[in-house]
Amino acid sequence: MPLFERVAVLSDIHGVLPALEAVLAEPEVAAADRIVLTGDITAGPQPAEVLALLRAQGERVLWVSGNADRELVEYRRGERSQIPDPIAPYAAGRLTDEDVEFLAALPATRTLTVRGLGEVLFCHATPRDDEEVVLVDSRPARWTEVLGGVPDTVRTVVCGHTHMPYVRLAHGRLVVNPGSVGMPYGRPGAHWCLLGPGTDLRVTPYDIPGAVERLAAECDWPGIAEWADYYLNARATDTEALETFGVRDGRAGS
């Protein structure tokens, strides 16, 4: 397995092209050996544009599927009639058949060797499931459950899904969540992470009012103005998100 010096991790882009463009313009992202996407790439206002820009980066980009990507594929294939996210059916309709097949073929996990971190497993939610919830304050017993099948050689796990950045230890493994590029909770900006030799959580500021206007002009989904204002401005606080997600990490029954 090749050893990589620097790996940029982008998660939960959710079809927000201005945020993605801002992160890709970061010098350390441009200079990274690889860019790893930890899922939920296209479910949002500009899915085809985001997919095209990322695919144009070539082999530098390594892809992992998220639950929202899977749901778009299932919707387009007629395997489900509804998606919980209101904008997702619109996003599914904006993808070409070739886009759908590309997303369908994405792996659930990837493992790379990164200098200073050893073997790093990348996933969307947890290594075993693309929509399980683990949080910065999840109980040790919960981490035992979700990391139980991870090989002992993997000492770092990178996940996304909850749109809030954190780094913590769980049973001797480092767990990293880069936060969300396109739909952050808690504070605005495009969140991502730089790996090697340590873990560096980053947030890229960009012109959010301009991005909201751009999405409203370029996306014809009926609710786009309100959607863009809410998510790009991170009007959902981290406290609200933790309270909502906390029920789903099993703590309510503990």
C-alpha positions as a Python dict, from the first residue, in 0.01 Angstrom:
ca = {
    (1, 'M'): (0, 0, 0),
    (2, 'P'): (157, 335, -101),
    (3, 'L'): (239, 591, 166),
    (4, 'F'): (82, 934, 126),
    (5, 'E'): (230, 1247, 283),
    (6, 'R'): (-82, 1466, 273),
    (7, 'V'): (-447, 1376, 220),
    (8, 'A'): (-729, 1631, 207),
    (9, 'V'): (-1066, 1498, 322),
    (10, 'L'): (-1390, 1653, 198),
    (11, 'S'): (-1722, 1527, 330),
    (12, 'D'): (-2089, 1609, 286),
    (13, 'I'): (-2054, 1849, -7),
    (14, 'H'): (-2426, 1803, -78),
    (15, 'G'): (-2419, 1955, -424),
    (16, 'V'): (-2305, 2302, -313),
    (17, 'L'): (-2070, 2407, -592),
    (18, 'P'): (-1948, 2743, -452),
    (19, 'A'): (-1834, 2578, -128),
    (20, 'L'): (-1655, 2302, -319),
    (21, 'E'): (-1484, 2552, -547),
    (22, 'A'): (-1357, 2743, -242),
    (23, 'V'): (-1205, 2431, -86),
    (24, 'L'): (-1046, 2309, -409),
    (25, 'A'): (-882, 2652, -442),
    (26, 'E'): (-703, 2608, -109),
    (27, 'P'): (-326, 2569, -177),
    (28, 'E'): (-294, 2272, 59),
    (29, 'V'): (-583, 2094, -109),
    (30, 'A'): (-431, 2160, -450),
    (31, 'A'): (-97, 2025, -324),
    (32, 'A'): (-234, 1717, -144),
    (33, 'D'): (-136, 1374, -274),
    (34, 'R'): (-499, 1267, -272),
    (35, 'I'): (-842, 1411, -203),
    (36, 'V'): (-1074, 1165, -29),
    (37, 'L'): (-1449, 1224, -42),
    (38, 'T'): (-1634, 1062, 246),
    (39, 'G'): (-1980, 1060, 92),
    (40, 'D'): (-2298, 1265, 47),
    (41, 'I'): (-2146, 1431, -254),
    (42, 'T'): (-2439, 1514, -479),
    (43, 'A'): (-2765, 1541, -282),
    (44, 'G'): (-2821, 1914, -309),
    (45, 'P'): (-2881, 2200, -551),
    (46, 'Q'): (-2598, 2147, -805),
    (47, 'P'): (-2533, 1773, -814),
    (48, 'A'): (-2423, 1737, -1177),
    (49, 'E'): (-2192, 2039, -1156),
    (50, 'V'): (-2027, 1912, -838),
    (51, 'L'): (-1982, 1566, -983),
    (52, 'A'): (-1828, 1705, -1303),
    (53, 'L'): (-1583, 1928, -1116),
    (54, 'L'): (-1468, 1646, -892),
    (55, 'R'): (-1432, 1397, -1176),
    (56, 'A'): (-1223, 1654, -1363),
    (57, 'Q'): (-963, 1626, -1084),
    (58, 'G'): (-881, 1279, -1213),
    (59, 'E'): (-714, 1007, -1009),
    (60, 'R'): (-623, 1246, -727),
    (61, 'V'): (-980, 1207, -603),
    (62, 'L'): (-1076, 890, -417),
    (63, 'W'): (-1446, 839, -364),
    (64, 'V'): (-1656, 687, -86),
    (65, 'S'): (-2034, 661, -108),
    (66, 'G'): (-2269, 814, 149),
    (67, 'N'): (-2626, 732, 238),
    (68, 'A'): (-2757, 1030, 38),
    (69, 'D'): (-2566, 915, -273),
    (70, 'R'): (-2712, 567, -232),
    (71, 'E'): (-3062, 709, -192),
    (72, 'L'): (-3033, 907, -517),
    (73, 'V'): (-2930, 592, -700),
    (74, 'E'): (-3214, 390, -550),
    (75, 'Y'): (-3465, 663, -637),
    (76, 'R'): (-3348, 683, -997),
    (77, 'R'): (-3358, 305, -1033),
    (78, 'G'): (-3713, 288, -900),
    (79, 'E'): (-3604, 98, -590),
    (80, 'R'): (-3763, 358, -364),
    (81, 'S'): (-4045, 606, -421),
    (82, 'Q'): (-3945, 866, -160),
    (83, 'I'): (-3636, 1024, -8),
    (84, 'P'): (-3656, 1195, 333),
    (85, 'D'): (-3449, 1494, 219),
    (86, 'P'): (-3686, 1731, 29),
    (87, 'I'): (-3423, 1847, -222),
    (88, 'A'): (-3299, 1495, -298),
    (89, 'P'): (-3559, 1400, -564),
    (90, 'Y'): (-3466, 1719, -752),
    (91, 'A'): (-3098, 1626, -727),
    (92, 'A'): (-3168, 1274, -851),
    (93, 'G'): (-3343, 1414, -1156),
    (94, 'R'): (-3046, 1636, -1241),
    (95, 'L'): (-2808, 1343, -1279),
    (96, 'T'): (-2747, 1164, -1606),
    (97, 'D'): (-2781, 789, -1630),
    (98, 'E'): (-2401, 769, -1645),
    (99, 'D'): (-2376, 979, -1328),
    (100, 'V'): (-2613, 738, -1154),
    (101, 'E'): (-2406, 437, -1255),
    (102, 'F'): (-2089, 612, -1141),
    (103, 'L'): (-2239, 678, -797),
    (104, 'A'): (-2374, 324, -775),
    (105, 'A'): (-2023, 184, -816),
    (106, 'L'): (-1865, 384, -533),
    (107, 'P'): (-1722, 181, -242),
    (108, 'A'): (-1851, 207, 114),
    (109, 'T'): (-1500, 237, 259),
    (110, 'R'): (-1139, 294, 156),
    (111, 'T'): (-812, 241, 340),
    (112, 'L'): (-496, 443, 279),
    (113, 'T'): (-162, 466, 455),
    (114, 'V'): (-88, 822, 561),
    (115, 'R'): (242, 937, 707),
    (116, 'G'): (215, 976, 1083),
    (117, 'L'): (-124, 804, 1102),
    (118, 'G'): (-61, 460, 955),
    (119, 'E'): (-356, 278, 806),
    (120, 'V'): (-654, 513, 782),
    (121, 'L'): (-1004, 383, 711),
    (122, 'F'): (-1240, 628, 539),
    (123, 'C'): (-1617, 580, 555),
    (124, 'H'): (-1931, 791, 552),
    (125, 'A'): (-2113, 732, 881),
    (126, 'T'): (-1945, 428, 1039),
    (127, 'P'): (-1730, 151, 888),
    (128, 'R'): (-2023, -89, 892),
    (129, 'D'): (-2319, 134, 794),
    (130, 'D'): (-2368, 449, 585),
    (131, 'E'): (-2628, 611, 813),
    (132, 'E'): (-2541, 511, 1168),
    (133, 'V'): (-2471, 800, 1404),
    (134, 'V'): (-2164, 848, 1621),
    (135, 'L'): (-2083, 1181, 1781),
    (136, 'V'): (-1797, 1348, 1964),
    (137, 'D'): (-1964, 1253, 2294),
    (138, 'S'): (-2084, 904, 2202),
    (139, 'R'): (-2033, 648, 2479),
    (140, 'P'): (-1740, 403, 2477),
    (141, 'A'): (-1986, 115, 2440),
    (142, 'R'): (-2123, 274, 2122),
    (143, 'W'): (-1774, 297, 1973),
    (144, 'T'): (-1717, -68, 2062),
    (145, 'E'): (-2025, -154, 1855),
    (146, 'V'): (-1945, 48, 1544),
    (147, 'L'): (-1570, -22, 1534),
    (148, 'G'): (-1594, -389, 1622),
    (149, 'G'): (-1522, -514, 1271),
    (150, 'V'): (-1235, -277, 1194),
    (151, 'P'): (-897, -453, 1157),
    (152, 'D'): (-648, -395, 1439),
    (153, 'T'): (-403, -253, 1187),
    (154, 'V'): (-631, 48, 1133),
    (155, 'R'): (-549, 310, 1395),
    (156, 'T'): (-739, 606, 1246),
    (157, 'V'): (-1099, 618, 1123),
    (158, 'V'): (-1230, 915, 924),
    (159, 'C'): (-1607, 956, 893),
    (160, 'G'): (-1861, 1224, 801),
    (161, 'H'): (-2242, 1218, 800),
    (162, 'T'): (-2317, 1443, 1101),
    (163, 'H'): (-2182, 1768, 949),
    (164, 'M'): (-1986, 1865, 1264),
    (165, 'P'): (-1606, 1849, 1286),
    (166, 'Y'): (-1427, 1673, 1570),
    (167, 'V'): (-1123, 1465, 1662),
    (168, 'R'): (-1135, 1218, 1950),
    (169, 'L'): (-987, 892, 2076),
    (170, 'A'): (-1209, 585, 2094),
    (171, 'H'): (-1052, 269, 2235),
    (172, 'G'): (-707, 381, 2126),
    (173, 'R'): (-812, 468, 1773),
    (174, 'L'): (-819, 825, 1648),
    (175, 'V'): (-1159, 917, 1504),
    (176, 'V'): (-1181, 1221, 1277),
    (177, 'N'): (-1485, 1395, 1131),
    (178, 'P'): (-1395, 1679, 892),
    (179, 'G'): (-1741, 1838, 911),
    (180, 'S'): (-1937, 1940, 603),
    (181, 'V'): (-1824, 2132, 298),
    (182, 'G'): (-2170, 2233, 185),
    (183, 'M'): (-2413, 2198, 478),
    (184, 'P'): (-2227, 2280, 801),
    (185, 'Y'): (-2395, 2273, 1141),
    (186, 'G'): (-2273, 2509, 1411),
    (187, 'R'): (-2072, 2765, 1214),
    (188, 'P'): (-2059, 2880, 850),
    (189, 'G'): (-1781, 2805, 608),
    (190, 'A'): (-1668, 2503, 407),
    (191, 'H'): (-1524, 2251, 654),
    (192, 'W'): (-1261, 1991, 562),
    (193, 'C'): (-955, 1817, 705),
    (194, 'L'): (-588, 1778, 617),
    (195, 'L'): (-424, 1450, 722),
    (196, 'G'): (-51, 1379, 755),
    (197, 'P'): (146, 1363, 972),
    (198, 'G'): (-131, 1474, 1211),
    (199, 'T'): (-494, 1577, 1180),
    (200, 'D'): (-576, 1939, 1102),
    (201, 'L'): (-939, 2045, 1095),
    (202, 'R'): (-988, 2335, 855),
    (203, 'V'): (-1266, 2573, 757),
    (204, 'T'): (-1253, 2775, 436),
    (205, 'P'): (-1439, 3106, 442),
    (206, 'Y'): (-1612, 3211, 120),
    (207, 'D'): (-1867, 3464, -1),
    (208, 'I'): (-2180, 3311, 149),
    (209, 'P'): (-2424, 3589, 52),
    (210, 'G'): (-2292, 3566, -303),
    (211, 'A'): (-2320, 3188, -297),
    (212, 'V'): (-2680, 3206, -175),
    (213, 'E'): (-2762, 3443, -463),
    (214, 'R'): (-2580, 3218, -708),
    (215, 'L'): (-2768, 2907, -600),
    (216, 'A'): (-3098, 3093, -622),
    (217, 'A'): (-3010, 3201, -977),
    (218, 'E'): (-2866, 2870, -1104),
    (219, 'C'): (-3092, 2613, -933),
    (220, 'D'): (-3461, 2597, -1023),
    (221, 'W'): (-3576, 2389, -726),
    (222, 'P'): (-3870, 2585, -577),
    (223, 'G'): (-3732, 2610, -224),
    (224, 'I'): (-3373, 2693, -312),
    (225, 'A'): (-3353, 3045, -166),
    (226, 'E'): (-3464, 2931, 179),
    (227, 'W'): (-3255, 2613, 159),
    (228, 'A'): (-2939, 2804, 68),
    (229, 'D'): (-2991, 3069, 336),
    (230, 'Y'): (-3047, 2807, 606),
    (231, 'Y'): (-2766, 2566, 527),
    (232, 'L'): (-2492, 2792, 395),
    (233, 'N'): (-2533, 3023, 693),
    (234, 'A'): (-2530, 2723, 930),
    (235, 'R'): (-2850, 2832, 1099),
    (236, 'A'): (-2874, 2486, 1260),
    (237, 'T'): (-2657, 2512, 1571),
    (238, 'D'): (-2423, 2238, 1686),
    (239, 'T'): (-2626, 2209, 2008),
    (240, 'E'): (-2947, 2151, 1812),
    (241, 'A'): (-2776, 1898, 1586),
    (242, 'L'): (-2628, 1706, 1880),
    (243, 'E'): (-2969, 1690, 2047),
    (244, 'T'): (-3131, 1563, 1727),
    (245, 'F'): (-2860, 1308, 1645),
    (246, 'G'): (-2809, 1197, 2004),
    (247, 'V'): (-3124, 986, 2005),
    (248, 'R'): (-2987, 795, 1705),
    (249, 'D'): (-2659, 693, 1868),
    (250, 'G'): (-2847, 479, 2120),
    (251, 'R'): (-2798, 697, 2425),
    (252, 'A'): (-3172, 737, 2489),
    (253, 'G'): (-3193, 376, 2601),
    (254, 'S'): (-2877, 372, 2805),
}
